[in-house]
Amino acid sequence: MIFYRFGSDARRKAKDEFDGTGGLYGAGRWHIKGRRVVYGATSEALALLEKLVHRSLPGPSTYPLYHADIHEDLVESLKESDLPVDWRSIYPPVSTQRIGDQWLQSKRSLVLLVPSVLITGGDGSRNCVLNPEHPEFPNMILCGPTIVPLDTVNIT
């Protein structure tokens, strides 16, 4: 599986982009503040969409793309039908944060595939939550950055 992630600083090396320290400073849909975690997606398109909706405006005209090659045996998937009814709330609910926190603490897989709030997933794209504390994390092959330009004329 390829894990795609768009960063904000093209000077960052891949190992730094995947260190998960952002999770120490803020909570997300699948974790409570204080946990190392890395968010990404199974497609470049979804990774970019997630980056754009969570950015500050005005945003840059280029973004660095990183990716990691992850063995399928290290990936776990959550089905939408198994999620709490409030999982799509505009503000990340405590229910999904607890699910993610329990998964992070268990270290039972390197990546957790979860549905995106932004799309239906009909094309198979999923969001990815990566656990930098997993024992297999150091064995990942990390690549990037590749600079991706955006046509920002109509993005506001």
HELIX and SHEET records of a PDB file:
HELIX    1   1 ALA A   14  GLU A   17  1                                   4    
HELIX    2   2 GLY A   22  TYR A   25  1                                   4    
HELIX    3   3 GLU A   44  VAL A   53  1                                  10    
HELIX    4   4 GLU A   72  LEU A   74  5                                   3    
HELIX    5   5 GLU A   80  ASP A   82  5                                   3    
HELIX    6   6 VAL A   94  SER A  106  1                                  13    
HELIX    7   7 PHE A  137  ASN A  139  5                                   3    
SHEET    1   A 3 ILE A   2  PHE A   6  0                                        
SHEET    2   A 3 THR A  62  ASP A  69 -1                                        
SHEET    3   A 3 ILE A 141  PRO A 149 -1                                        
SHEET    1   B 4 VAL A  38  ALA A  41  0                                        
SHEET    2   B 4 ASN A 127  LEU A 130 -1                                        
SHEET    3   B 4 VAL A 111  VAL A 114 -1                                        
SHEET    4   B 4 VAL A  75  SER A  77  1                                        
END                                                                             
